[in-house]
Amino acid sequence: MESMFRTVKYCASYPHDGFASLMAARVWIEGFVQFYNEEHHHSGLNFVTPNQKHNGEDVMILAKRVKVYEEAKAKNPKRWINANTRN
C-alpha cells in the first residue's frame, strides 16, 4: 500500500493541496487507477500495460515488436551495434 501511495503522490496531476471532498478523492483515484492499468506502459512489463499483461495480450504485442525491430535491422544493419535487438 505504501508503494502505491508513493506512485500516486508523485503523479503530476495529484492535488498537493488536498481534495475538496471525499467524493473528489474517490473520483480522482478512480481515474488514476484506470490510467495506471489501461494506458501507462510500464518499463518493468516491457512497456505494456498491466491489463495487457494480465489478459495475455503482451505475448502478441511483444512478438510484433520483435518483428518490427528485425525488419528495421534488415533495412539498415549499420544502425544496430549489437547482433540482438532489444526486448
C-alpha positions as CSV (number, residue, x, y, z in Angstrom):
1,M,0.0,0.0,0.0
2,E,2.9,2.4,0.8
3,S,4.4,1.7,-2.7
4,M,1.0,2.5,-4.3
5,F,0.7,5.7,-2.3
6,R,4.2,6.8,-3.4
7,T,3.2,6.2,-7.0
8,V,0.0,8.2,-6.6
9,K,1.6,11.2,-4.8
10,Y,4.3,11.6,-7.4
11,C,1.7,11.7,-10.2
12,A,1.8,15.1,-12.0
13,S,-2.0,15.5,-11.6
14,Y,-2.0,14.7,-7.8
15,P,-3.6,17.6,-6.0
16,H,-0.9,18.5,-3.5
17,D,-3.3,21.0,-1.8
18,G,-5.6,18.1,-0.9
19,F,-9.0,17.1,-2.2
20,A,-12.2,19.3,-1.8
21,S,-14.2,16.3,-0.6
22,L,-14.1,12.5,-0.1
23,M,-16.1,12.2,-3.4
24,A,-13.4,14.3,-5.2
25,A,-10.7,12.0,-3.8
26,R,-12.7,8.9,-5.0
27,V,-13.2,10.3,-8.5
28,W,-9.5,11.2,-8.8
29,I,-8.2,7.9,-7.6
30,E,-10.7,6.0,-9.9
31,G,-9.3,8.0,-12.9
32,F,-5.7,7.3,-11.8
33,V,-6.3,3.6,-11.4
34,Q,-7.9,3.5,-14.9
35,F,-4.9,5.3,-16.4
36,Y,-2.3,3.2,-14.5
37,N,-3.8,-0.1,-15.5
38,E,-5.0,0.6,-19.0
39,E,-2.9,3.4,-20.5
40,H,0.5,3.6,-18.7
41,H,3.2,1.5,-20.3
42,H,5.4,0.1,-17.5
43,S,9.1,-0.4,-18.0
44,G,9.0,-3.4,-15.7
45,L,6.5,-5.1,-18.0
46,N,8.5,-4.4,-21.2
47,F,6.4,-1.3,-21.9
48,V,3.0,-2.9,-22.0
49,T,0.1,-2.0,-19.7
50,P,-0.8,-4.1,-16.6
51,N,-4.1,-5.0,-18.3
52,Q,-2.4,-6.2,-21.5
53,K,-0.1,-8.4,-19.3
54,H,-2.9,-9.7,-17.2
55,N,-5.1,-10.6,-20.3
56,G,-2.2,-12.2,-22.1
57,E,-2.2,-9.6,-24.9
58,D,1.5,-8.9,-24.1
59,V,2.6,-12.1,-25.9
60,M,1.3,-10.9,-29.3
61,I,2.4,-7.3,-28.7
62,L,6.0,-8.3,-27.8
63,A,6.2,-10.7,-30.8
64,K,5.0,-8.0,-33.1
65,R,7.6,-5.6,-31.6
66,V,10.4,-8.2,-32.3
67,K,9.2,-8.4,-35.9
68,V,9.3,-4.6,-36.3
69,Y,12.8,-4.4,-34.9
70,E,14.0,-7.3,-37.1
71,E,12.6,-5.6,-40.2
72,A,14.2,-2.3,-39.2
73,K,17.5,-4.1,-38.6
74,A,17.4,-5.8,-42.0
75,K,16.7,-2.4,-43.8
76,N,19.6,-0.6,-42.1
77,P,22.0,-3.0,-40.4
78,K,24.7,-0.3,-39.8
79,R,22.3,1.3,-37.3
80,W,22.4,-1.7,-35.0
81,I,25.6,-2.1,-32.8
82,N,24.6,-5.4,-31.3
83,A,23.6,-8.6,-33.1
84,N,20.5,-8.8,-31.0
85,T,17.6,-6.4,-30.9
86,R,16.3,-5.3,-27.5
87,N,13.1,-6.7,-26.0
